[in-house]
Every structure is written in structure tokens, then in C-alpha cells.
Amino acid sequence: MFDIGFWELCLVGLISLLVIGPERLPKAARIAGFWVGKTRNMVASVKAEIKEELQAEEMRQMLRQHNPMDEVHEVLEDGKDALKEVDSAVNSVVEADKKDKPND
């Protein structure tokens, strides 16, 4: 992310040693490390939340595109069509049977 080399780190360390002083430098470094860690954790948390929200939105879009009720309606329509075919076949058999039998 940042392109900080060895000499830049040495310069920052020397300036902080001169400004803060040798007695307070370790405590300041601990505090700075603490806040850097907190910031990293916060950024990671925000990234995870954004990723979860994006995945949830993808799932919602997939459900909108692929509605399970459409499949149920399609199966029901296929069943109705098959039932109509069976009904017409039964009716044709009954009609043929009536024609074959002599009237009493």
C-alpha cells in the first residue's frame, strides 16, 4: 500500500525520537501500534460486512431471476396437459367401446 523504505523508516524514527524523547518513545510506539491494530481490525470488519451484504444481494437477485414458484406452476401446467391427454384417451376408448357394442 505505502512504499516506505528503510531510510524513510529511519528518518521517521529519528524525528519521533527528537520530538517525543527517549523516555516517552516506547509508550508512544505502543499507543501507535494499538491504534494501527484497531484501525486494521475496523477496516477488516467493514470489508467483511460489505462482502456479506454483496453476497446477500446476489442471492436476492438470483431468487428474483429464478423464482421457485414459476417451476411449481410449470409442473402444474404439465400435469394439467397430461391429465387432458389421459382424459381424451379415455373418452376415445369409451366412444370406441360404445360403437363396438350393439344397442340392446
N, CA, C and O atoms as a Tinker XYZ file with bonds, in Angstrom:
   416  protein
     1  N      0.836000   -1.173000    0.000000    73     2
     2  CA     0.000000    0.000000    0.000000    64     1     3
     3  C      0.886000    1.244000    0.000000    63     2     4     5
     4  O      0.819000    2.058000   -0.921000    81     3
     5  N      1.708000    1.389000    1.022000    73     3     6
     6  CA     2.641000    2.509000    1.065000    64     5     7
     7  C      4.010000    1.977000    0.682000    63     6     8     9
     8  O      4.388000    0.874000    1.080000    81     7
     9  N      4.743000    2.749000   -0.078000    73     7    10
    10  CA     6.083000    2.337000   -0.473000    64     9    11
    11  C      7.079000    3.046000    0.434000    63    10    12    13
    12  O      7.678000    4.053000    0.056000    81    11
    13  N      7.248000    2.502000    1.638000    73    11    14
    14  CA     8.156000    3.098000    2.618000    64    13    15
    15  C      9.383000    2.207000    2.714000    63    14    16    17
    16  O      9.279000    1.015000    3.005000    81    15
    17  N     10.530000    2.790000    2.468000    73    15    18
    18  CA    11.776000    2.049000    2.516000    64    17    19
    19  C     12.458000    2.166000    3.877000    63    18    20    21
    20  O     11.929000    2.760000    4.817000    81    19
    21  N     13.639000    1.584000    3.946000    73    19    22
    22  CA    14.400000    1.563000    5.194000    64    21    23
    23  C     14.777000    2.973000    5.640000    63    22    24    25
    24  O     14.652000    3.307000    6.818000    81    23
    25  N     15.235000    3.796000    4.707000    73    23    26
    26  CA    15.699000    5.130000    5.078000    64    25    27
    27  C     14.544000    6.027000    5.521000    63    26    28    29
    28  O     14.720000    6.894000    6.378000    81    27
    29  N     13.371000    5.820000    4.941000    73    27    30
    30  CA    12.207000    6.594000    5.388000    64    29    31
    31  C     11.834000    6.225000    6.820000    63    30    32    33
    32  O     11.498000    7.091000    7.628000    81    31
    33  N     11.898000    4.922000    7.124000    73    31    34
    34  CA    11.605000    4.483000    8.497000    64    33    35
    35  C     12.627000    5.039000    9.487000    63    34    36    37
    36  O     12.275000    5.452000   10.591000    81    35
    37  N     13.893000    5.043000    9.077000    73    35    38
    38  CA    14.926000    5.609000    9.954000    64    37    39
    39  C     14.679000    7.093000   10.200000    63    38    40    41
    40  O     14.835000    7.569000   11.325000    81    39
    41  N     14.303000    7.810000    9.180000    73    39    42
    42  CA    14.029000    9.235000    9.319000    64    41    43
    43  C     12.837000    9.476000   10.250000    63    42    44    45
    44  O     12.896000   10.361000   11.103000    81    43
    45  N     11.766000    8.707000   10.098000    73    43    46
    46  CA    10.603000    8.848000   10.978000    64    45    47
    47  C     10.996000    8.517000   12.414000    63    46    48    49
    48  O     10.593000    9.216000   13.344000    81    47
    49  N     11.777000    7.459000   12.600000    73    47    50
    50  CA    12.228000    7.090000   13.948000    64    49    51
    51  C     13.083000    8.168000   14.582000    63    50    52    53
    52  O     12.921000    8.465000   15.765000    81    51
    53  N     13.985000    8.757000   13.824000    73    51    54
    54  CA    14.852000    9.809000   14.350000    64    53    55
    55  C     14.047000   11.052000   14.714000    63    54    56    57
    56  O     14.274000   11.654000   15.764000    81    55
    57  N     13.113000   11.435000   13.856000    73    55    58
    58  CA    12.284000   12.617000   14.150000    64    57    59
    59  C     11.423000   12.371000   15.377000    63    58    60    61
    60  O     11.296000   13.245000   16.235000    81    59
    61  N     10.824000   11.173000   15.467000    73    59    62
    62  CA     9.990000   10.885000   16.643000    64    61    63
    63  C     10.842000   10.820000   17.908000    63    62    64    65
    64  O     10.375000   11.216000   18.976000    81    63
    65  N     12.073000   10.332000   17.815000    73    63    66
    66  CA    12.969000   10.309000   18.976000    64    65    67
    67  C     13.286000   11.732000   19.424000    63    66    68    69
    68  O     13.318000   12.012000   20.622000    81    67
    69  N     13.520000   12.628000   18.473000    73    67    70
    70  CA    13.829000   14.010000   18.824000    64    69    71
    71  C     12.601000   14.743000   19.366000    63    70    72    73
    72  O     12.720000   15.529000   20.307000    81    71
    73  N     11.423000   14.498000   18.787000    73    71    74
    74  CA    10.220000   15.222000   19.203000    64    73    75
    75  C      9.677000   14.670000   20.513000    63    74    76    77
    76  O      9.388000   15.436000   21.432000    81    75
    77  N      9.535000   13.362000   20.611000    73    75    78
    78  CA     8.913000   12.756000   21.796000    64    77    79
    79  C      9.923000   12.558000   22.925000    63    78    80    81
    80  O      9.604000   12.758000   24.097000    81    79
    81  N     11.105000   12.175000   22.571000    73    79    82
    82  CA    12.121000   11.939000   23.593000    64    81    83
    83  C     12.269000   10.449000   23.864000    63    82    84    85
    84  O     11.353000    9.663000   23.619000    81    83
    85  N     13.455000   10.069000   24.383000    73    83    86
    86  CA    13.719000    8.638000   24.592000    64    85    87
    87  C     12.873000    8.016000   25.708000    63    86    88    89
    88  O     12.639000    6.807000   25.689000    81    87
    89  N     12.407000    8.812000   26.680000    73    87    90
    90  CA    11.638000    8.247000   27.791000    64    89    91
    91  C     10.218000    7.881000   27.353000    63    90    92    93
    92  O      9.687000    6.847000   27.758000    81    91
    93  N      9.617000    8.722000   26.535000    73    91    94
    94  CA     8.215000    8.503000   26.156000    64    93    95
    95  C      8.067000    7.786000   24.817000    63    94    96    97
    96  O      6.946000    7.460000   24.425000    81    95
    97  N      9.151000    7.535000   24.114000    73    95    98
    98  CA     9.066000    6.902000   22.794000    64    97    99
    99  C      8.489000    5.485000   22.845000    63    98   100   101
   100  O      7.639000    5.169000   22.012000    81    99
   101  N      8.901000    4.612000   23.774000    73    99   102
   102  CA     8.306000    3.260000   23.798000    64   101   103
   103  C      6.793000    3.278000   24.048000    63   102   104   105
   104  O      6.040000    2.532000   23.422000    81   103
   105  N      6.362000    4.147000   24.977000    73   103   106
   106  CA     4.926000    4.233000   25.254000    64   105   107
   107  C      4.179000    4.765000   24.031000    63   106   108   109
   108  O      3.103000    4.267000   23.700000    81   107
   109  N      4.736000    5.763000   23.362000    73   107   110
   110  CA     4.104000    6.316000   22.163000    64   109   111
   111  C      4.049000    5.268000   21.050000    63   110   112   113
   112  O      3.073000    5.200000   20.303000    81   111
   113  N      5.098000    4.455000   20.942000    73   111   114
   114  CA     5.109000    3.398000   19.927000    64   113   115
   115  C      4.034000    2.354000   20.227000    63   114   116   117
   116  O      3.370000    1.871000   19.310000    81   115
   117  N      3.857000    1.997000   21.515000    73   115   118
   118  CA     2.803000    1.045000   21.894000    64   117   119
   119  C      1.422000    1.607000   21.571000    63   118   120   121
   120  O      0.563000    0.906000   21.035000    81   119
   121  N      1.223000    2.872000   21.902000    73   119   122
   122  CA    -0.078000    3.503000   21.628000    64   121   123
   123  C     -0.327000    3.566000   20.121000    63   122   124   125
   124  O     -1.431000    3.283000   19.655000    81   123
   125  N      0.700000    3.937000   19.372000    73   123   126
   126  CA     0.548000    3.991000   17.912000    64   125   127
   127  C      0.249000    2.597000   17.353000    63   126   128   129
   128  O     -0.603000    2.446000   16.477000    81   127
   129  N      0.943000    1.593000   17.854000    73   127   130
   130  CA     0.683000    0.216000   17.419000    64   129   131
   131  C     -0.725000   -0.236000   17.761000    63   130   132   133
   132  O     -1.381000   -0.918000   16.973000    81   131
   133  N     -1.186000    0.154000   18.954000    73   131   134
   134  CA    -2.545000   -0.188000   19.380000    64   133   135
   135  C     -3.572000    0.395000   18.414000    63   134   136   137
   136  O     -4.499000   -0.292000   17.985000    81   135
   137  N     -3.392000    1.682000   18.075000    73   135   138
   138  CA    -4.361000    2.329000   17.192000    64   137   139
   139  C     -4.268000    1.814000   15.759000    63   138   140   141
   140  O     -5.275000    1.738000   15.056000    81   139
   141  N     -3.071000    1.466000   15.333000    73   139   142
   142  CA    -2.928000    0.870000   13.997000    64   141   143
   143  C     -3.656000   -0.473000   13.956000    63   142   144   145
   144  O     -4.343000   -0.784000   12.983000    81   143
   145  N     -3.502000   -1.265000   15.017000    73   143   146
   146  CA    -4.208000   -2.548000   15.094000    64   145   147
   147  C     -5.715000   -2.372000   15.112000    63   146   148   149
   148  O     -6.439000   -3.094000   14.426000    81   147
   149  N     -6.193000   -1.405000   15.904000    73   147   150
   150  CA    -7.634000   -1.124000   15.957000    64   149   151
   151  C     -8.150000   -0.730000   14.578000    63   150   152   153
   152  O     -9.210000   -1.182000   14.145000    81   151
   153  N     -7.385000    0.122000   13.896000    73   151   154
   154  CA    -7.796000    0.578000   12.570000    64   153   155
   155  C     -7.843000   -0.586000   11.587000    63   154   156   157
   156  O     -8.780000   -0.689000   10.796000    81   155
   157  N     -6.845000   -1.459000   11.627000    73   155   158
   158  CA    -6.834000   -2.625000   10.739000    64   157   159
   159  C     -8.034000   -3.529000   11.015000    63   158   160   161
   160  O     -8.688000   -4.005000   10.088000    81   159
   161  N     -8.315000   -3.760000   12.296000    73   159   162
   162  CA    -9.469000   -4.593000   12.642000    64   161   163
   163  C    -10.769000   -3.967000   12.155000    63   162   164   165
   164  O    -11.653000   -4.664000   11.657000    81   163
   165  N    -10.880000   -2.652000   12.299000    73   163   166
   166  CA   -12.087000   -1.970000   11.850000    64   165   167
   167  C    -12.237000   -2.083000   10.334000    63   166   168   169
   168  O    -13.331000   -2.345000    9.835000    81   167
   169  N    -11.156000   -1.889000    9.612000    73   167   170
   170  CA   -11.198000   -1.996000    8.153000    64   169   171
   171  C    -11.559000   -3.421000    7.741000    63   170   172   173
   172  O    -12.357000   -3.616000    6.824000    81   171
   173  N    -10.981000   -4.411000    8.406000    73   171   174
   174  CA   -11.308000   -5.807000    8.090000    64   173   175
   175  C    -12.774000   -6.099000    8.381000    63   174   176   177
   176  O    -13.431000   -6.812000    7.622000    81   175
   177  N    -13.282000   -5.553000    9.469000    73   175   178
   178  CA   -14.689000   -5.746000    9.816000    64   177   179
   179  C    -15.608000   -5.119000    8.776000    63   178   180   181
   180  O    -16.603000   -5.723000    8.373000    81   179
   181  N    -15.277000   -3.919000    8.349000    73   179   182
   182  CA   -16.092000   -3.243000    7.332000    64   181   183
   183  C    -16.047000   -4.016000    6.019000    63   182   184   185
   184  O    -17.070000   -4.160000    5.350000    81   183
   185  N    -14.871000   -4.513000    5.645000    73   183   186
   186  CA   -14.751000   -5.310000    4.425000    64   185   187
   187  C    -15.625000   -6.556000    4.510000    63   186   188   189
   188  O    -16.315000   -6.902000    3.551000    81   187
   189  N    -15.594000   -7.229000    5.659000    73   187   190
   190  CA   -16.397000   -8.445000    5.829000    64   189   191
   191  C    -17.889000   -8.137000    5.737000    63   190   192   193
   192  O    -18.645000   -8.885000    5.116000    81   191
   193  N    -18.310000   -7.037000    6.354000    73   191   194
   194  CA   -19.729000   -6.661000    6.290000    64   193   195
   195  C    -20.151000   -6.330000    4.862000    63   194   196   197
   196  O    -21.234000   -6.720000    4.426000    81   195
   197  N    -19.310000   -5.621000    4.147000    73   195   198
   198  CA   -19.628000   -5.279000    2.757000    64   197   199
   199  C    -19.713000   -6.546000    1.913000    63   198   200   201
   200  O    -20.607000   -6.687000    1.079000    81   199
   201  N    -18.779000   -7.462000    2.136000    73   199   202
   202  CA   -18.792000   -8.718000    1.388000    64   201   203
   203  C    -20.063000   -9.511000    1.675000    63   202   204   205
   204  O    -20.666000  -10.063000    0.754000    81   203
   205  N    -20.479000   -9.574000    2.943000    73   203   206
   206  CA   -21.707000  -10.283000    3.303000    64   205   207
   207  C    -22.924000   -9.638000    2.649000    63   206   208   209
   208  O    -23.808000  -10.334000    2.150000    81   207
   209  N    -22.967000   -8.314000    2.653000    73   207   210
   210  CA   -24.100000   -7.620000    2.043000    64   209   211
   211  C    -24.149000   -7.858000    0.537000    63   210   212   213
   212  O    -25.224000   -8.043000   -0.034000    81   211
   213  N    -22.982000   -7.854000   -0.102000    73   211   214
   214  CA   -22.950000   -8.103000   -1.539000    64   213   215
   215  C    -23.406000   -9.519000   -1.852000    63   214   216   217
   216  O    -24.130000   -9.739000   -2.824000    81   215
   217  N    -22.987000  -10.485000   -1.031000    73   215   218
   218  CA   -23.425000  -11.862000   -1.241000    64   217   219
   219  C    -24.923000  -11.995000   -1.014000    63   218   220   221
   220  O    -25.600000  -12.716000   -1.747000    81   219
   221  N    -25.444000  -11.308000   -0.011000    73   219   222
   222  CA   -26.883000  -11.355000    0.248000    64   221   223
   223  C    -27.644000  -10.735000   -0.918000    63   222   224   225
   224  O    -28.688000  -11.248000   -1.319000    81   223
   225  N    -27.136000   -9.647000   -1.457000    73   223   226
   226  CA   -27.799000   -9.008000   -2.598000    64   225   227
   227  C    -27.751000   -9.911000   -3.824000    63   226   228   229
   228  O    -28.719000   -9.979000   -4.582000    81   227
   229  N    -26.625000  -10.607000   -4.027000    73   227   230
   230  CA   -26.536000  -11.554000   -5.139000    64   229   231
   231  C    -27.581000  -12.652000   -4.992000    63   230   232   233
   232  O    -28.217000  -13.046000   -5.970000    81   231
   233  N    -27.757000  -13.145000   -3.772000    73   231   234
   234  CA   -28.750000  -14.192000   -3.531000    64   233   235
   235  C    -30.154000  -13.668000   -3.811000    63   234   236   237
   236  O    -30.972000  -14.376000   -4.399000    81   235
   237  N    -30.442000  -12.441000   -3.399000    73   235   238
   238  CA   -31.760000  -11.856000   -3.670000    64   237   239
   239  C    -32.002000  -11.741000   -5.175000    63   238   240   241
   240  O    -33.095000  -12.037000   -5.658000    81   239
   241  N    -30.985000  -11.312000   -5.905000    73   239   242
   242  CA   -31.133000  -11.191000   -7.354000    64   241   243
   243  C    -31.338000  -12.554000   -7.997000    63   242   244   245
   244  O    -32.146000  -12.696000   -8.915000    81   243
   245  N    -30.608000  -13.556000   -7.518000    73   243   246
   246  CA   -30.776000  -14.901000   -8.062000    64   245   247
   247  C    -32.185000  -15.421000   -7.781000    63   246   248   249
   248  O    -32.791000  -16.066000   -8.637000    81   247
   249  N    -32.707000  -15.143000   -6.589000    73   247   250
   250  CA   -34.062000  -15.583000   -6.274000    64   249   251
   251  C    -35.091000  -14.858000   -7.134000    63   250   252   253
   252  O    -36.089000  -15.451000   -7.544000    81   251
   253  N    -34.851000  -13.584000   -7.405000    73   251   254
   254  CA   -35.778000  -12.852000   -8.267000    64   253   255
   255  C    -35.758000  -13.409000   -9.683000    63   254   256   257
   256  O    -36.799000  -13.511000  -10.333000    81   255
   257  N    -34.575000  -13.768000  -10.156000    73   255   258
   258  CA   -34.458000  -14.299000  -11.507000    64   257   259
   259  C    -34.978000  -15.732000  -11.594000    63   258   260   261
   260  O    -35.575000  -16.118000  -12.599000    81   259
   261  N    -34.755000  -16.505000  -10.563000    73   259   262
   262  CA   -35.103000  -17.925000  -10.569000    64   261   263
   263  C    -36.128000  -18.166000   -9.473000    63   262   264   265
   264  O    -35.791000  -18.638000   -8.387000    81   263
   265  N    -37.382000  -17.839000   -9.767000    73   263   266
   266  CA   -38.447000  -17.966000   -8.781000    64   265   267
   267  C    -38.901000  -19.425000   -8.708000    63   266   268   269
   268  O    -39.323000  -19.975000   -9.725000    81   267
   269  N    -38.830000  -20.064000   -7.547000    73   267   270
   270  CA   -39.249000  -21.463000   -7.418000    64   269   271
   271  C    -40.732000  -21.660000   -7.724000    63   270   272   273
   272  O    -41.134000  -22.733000   -8.176000    81   271
   273  N    -41.540000  -20.641000   -7.483000    73   271   274
   274  CA   -42.970000  -20.772000   -7.764000    64   273   275
   275  C    -43.229000  -20.910000   -9.264000    63   274   276   277
   276  O    -44.202000  -21.547000   -9.666000    81   275
   277  N    -42.376000  -20.324000  -10.085000    73   275   278
   278  CA   -42.522000  -20.486000  -11.530000    64   277   279
   279  C    -42.372000  -21.951000  -11.922000    63   278   280   281
   280  O    -43.103000  -22.451000  -12.778000    81   279
   281  N    -41.424000  -22.634000  -11.293000    73   279   282
   282  CA   -41.237000  -24.054000  -11.569000    64   281   283
   283  C    -42.452000  -24.857000  -11.122000    63   282   284   285
   284  O    -42.869000  -25.786000  -11.814000    81   283
   285  N    -43.019000  -24.509000   -9.977000    73   283   286
   286  CA   -44.208000  -25.207000   -9.489000    64   285   287
   287  C    -45.360000  -25.008000  -10.469000    63   286   288   289
   288  O    -46.069000  -25.961000  -10.792000    81   287
   289  N    -45.549000  -23.786000  -10.941000    73   287   290
   290  CA   -46.613000  -23.515000  -11.911000    64   289   291
   291  C    -46.380000  -24.294000  -13.207000    63   290   292   293
   292  O    -47.325000  -24.807000  -13.807000    81   291
   293  N    -45.143000  -24.377000  -13.626000    73   291   294
   294  CA   -44.819000  -25.113000  -14.845000    64   293   295
   295  C    -45.139000  -26.598000  -14.689000    63   294   296   297
   296  O    -45.698000  -27.214000  -15.596000    81   295
   297  N    -44.784000  -27.171000  -13.540000    73   295   298
   298  CA   -45.084000  -28.582000  -13.286000    64   297   299
   299  C    -46.593000  -28.799000  -13.245000    63   298   300   301
   300  O    -47.095000  -29.790000  -13.776000    81   299
   301  N    -47.314000  -27.879000  -12.618000    73   299   302
   302  CA   -48.775000  -28.000000  -12.575000    64   301   303
   303  C    -49.381000  -27.926000  -13.975000    63   302   304   305
   304  O    -50.299000  -28.682000  -14.291000    81   303
   305  N    -48.884000  -27.038000  -14.801000    73   303   306
   306  CA   -49.383000  -26.939000  -16.174000    64   305   307
   307  C    -49.090000  -28.216000  -16.946000    63   306   308   309
   308  O    -49.934000  -28.694000  -17.704000    81   307
   309  N    -47.885000  -28.776000  -16.755000    73   307   310
   310  CA   -47.553000  -30.045000  -17.410000    64   309   311
   311  C    -48.497000  -31.148000  -16.943000    63   310   312   313
   312  O    -48.939000  -31.977000  -17.738000    81   311
   313  N    -48.800000  -31.150000  -15.649000    73   311   314
   314  CA   -49.734000  -32.142000  -15.108000    64   313   315
   315  C    -51.127000  -31.977000  -15.691000    63   314   316   317
   316  O    -51.795000  -32.965000  -15.996000    81   315
   317  N    -51.570000  -30.736000  -15.848000    73   315   318
   318  CA   -52.886000  -30.485000  -16.448000    64   317   319
   319  C    -52.920000  -30.972000  -17.890000    63   318   320   321
   320  O    -53.895000  -31.581000  -18.330000    81   319
   321  N    -51.839000  -30.696000  -18.621000    73   319   322
   322  CA   -51.778000  -31.147000  -20.014000    64   321   323
   323  C    -51.812000  -32.672000  -20.089000    63   322   324   325
   324  O    -52.514000  -33.239000  -20.925000    81   323
   325  N    -51.059000  -33.328000  -19.223000    73   323   326
   326  CA   -51.052000  -34.792000  -19.210000    64   325   327
   327  C    -52.427000  -35.333000  -18.842000    63   326   328   329
   328  O    -52.877000  -36.324000  -19.418000    81   327
   329  N    -53.091000  -34.697000  -17.897000    73   327   330
   330  CA   -54.433000  -35.123000  -17.494000    64   329   331
   331  C    -55.427000  -34.955000  -18.639000    63   330   332   333
   332  O    -56.300000  -35.802000  -18.826000    81   331
   333  N    -55.306000  -33.886000  -19.399000    73   331   334
   334  CA   -56.176000  -33.686000  -20.561000    64   333   335
   335  C    -55.944000  -34.780000  -21.600000    63   334   336   337
   336  O    -56.895000  -35.285000  -22.197000    81   335
   337  N    -54.676000  -35.147000  -21.816000    73   335   338
   338  CA   -54.370000  -36.213000  -22.770000    64   337   339
   339  C    -54.963000  -37.540000  -22.315000    63   338   340   341
   340  O    -55.532000  -38.276000  -23.121000    81   339
   341  N    -54.832000  -37.847000  -21.030000    73   339   342
   342  CA   -55.393000  -39.090000  -20.495000    64   341   343
   343  C    -56.909000  -39.061000  -20.611000    63   342   344   345
   344  O    -57.522000  -40.064000  -20.975000    81   343
   345  N    -57.518000  -37.927000  -20.307000    73   343   346
   346  CA   -58.972000  -37.795000  -20.383000    64   345   347
   347  C    -59.461000  -38.007000  -21.813000    63   346   348   349
   348  O    -60.452000  -38.700000  -22.042000    81   347
   349  N    -58.761000  -37.406000  -22.772000    73   347   350
   350  CA   -59.175000  -37.586000  -24.168000    64   349   351
   351  C    -58.969000  -39.032000  -24.612000    63   350   352   353
   352  O    -59.776000  -39.560000  -25.377000    81   351
   353  N    -57.900000  -39.680000  -24.143000    73   351   354
   354  CA   -57.674000  -41.086000  -24.489000    64   353   355
   355  C    -58.764000  -41.968000  -23.897000    63   354   356   357
   356  O    -59.252000  -42.878000  -24.567000    81   355
   357  N    -59.152000  -41.716000  -22.658000    73   355   358
   358  CA   -60.214000  -42.494000  -22.013000    64   357   359
   359  C    -61.530000  -42.261000  -22.741000    63   358   360   361
   360  O    -62.278000  -43.208000  -22.983000    81   359
   361  N    -61.818000  -41.027000  -23.089000    73   359   362
   362  CA   -63.054000  -40.725000  -23.818000    64   361   363
   363  C    -63.085000  -41.426000  -25.171000    63   362   364   365
   364  O    -64.128000  -41.938000  -25.578000    81   363
   365  N    -61.958000  -41.453000  -25.868000    73   363   366
   366  CA   -61.930000  -42.129000  -27.168000    64   365   367
   367  C    -62.124000  -43.631000  -27.005000    63   366   368   369
   368  O    -62.772000  -44.257000  -27.843000    81   367
   369  N    -61.575000  -44.225000  -25.941000    73   367   370
   370  CA   -61.776000  -45.655000  -25.682000    64   369   371
   371  C    -63.238000  -45.921000  -25.354000    63   370   372   373
   372  O    -63.807000  -46.904000  -25.828000    81   371
   373  N    -63.848000  -45.065000  -24.554000    73   371   374
   374  CA   -65.258000  -45.231000  -24.194000    64   373   375
   375  C    -66.133000  -45.100000  -25.439000    63   374   376   377
   376  O    -67.065000  -45.884000  -25.619000    81   375
   377  N    -65.852000  -44.136000  -26.288000    73   375   378
   378  CA   -66.622000  -43.957000  -27.517000    64   377   379
   379  C    -66.454000  -45.162000  -28.436000    63   378   380   381
   380  O    -67.422000  -45.628000  -29.037000    81   379
   381  N    -65.232000  -45.664000  -28.545000    73   379   382
   382  CA   -64.989000  -46.841000  -29.384000    64   381   383
   383  C    -65.716000  -48.056000  -28.820000    63   382   384   385
   384  O    -66.235000  -48.875000  -29.578000    81   383
   385  N    -65.755000  -48.177000  -27.502000    73   383   386
   386  CA   -66.448000  -49.300000  -26.869000    64   385   387
   387  C    -67.946000  -49.202000  -27.110000    63   386   388   389
   388  O    -68.604000  -50.221000  -27.322000    81   387
   389  N    -68.497000  -47.988000  -27.081000    73   387   390
   390  CA   -69.927000  -47.796000  -27.331000    64   389   391
   391  C    -70.271000  -48.165000  -28.770000    63   390   392   393
   392  O    -71.342000  -48.715000  -29.029000    81   391
   393  N    -69.376000  -47.869000  -29.704000    73   391   394
   394  CA   -69.626000  -48.181000  -31.110000    64   393   395
   395  C    -69.558000  -49.684000  -31.359000    63   394   396   397
   396  O    -70.299000  -50.216000  -32.185000    81   395
   397  N    -68.661000  -50.370000  -30.638000    73   395   398
   398  CA   -68.498000  -51.810000  -30.833000    64   397   399
   399  C    -69.656000  -52.605000  -30.241000    63   398   400   401
   400  O    -69.989000  -53.667000  -30.767000    81   399
   401  N    -70.273000  -52.136000  -29.180000    73   399   402
   402  CA   -71.369000  -52.857000  -28.533000    64   401   403
   403  C    -72.664000  -52.592000  -29.303000    63   402   404   405
   404  O    -72.952000  -51.453000  -29.673000    81   403
   405  N    -73.423000  -53.624000  -29.536000    73   403   406
   406  CA   -74.724000  -53.388000  -30.160000    64   405   407
   407  C    -75.691000  -52.821000  -29.141000    63   406   408   409
   408  O    -75.578000  -53.102000  -27.948000    81   407
   409  N    -76.619000  -52.046000  -29.592000    73   407   410
   410  CA   -77.617000  -51.461000  -28.694000    64   409   411
   411  C    -78.612000  -52.526000  -28.293000    63   410   412   413
   412  O    -79.109000  -53.256000  -29.150000    81   411
   413  N    -78.907000  -52.632000  -27.036000    73   411   414
   414  CA   -79.873000  -53.622000  -26.544000    64   413   415
   415  C    -81.236000  -53.057000  -26.462000    63   414   416
   416  O    -82.170000  -53.755000  -26.067000    81   415
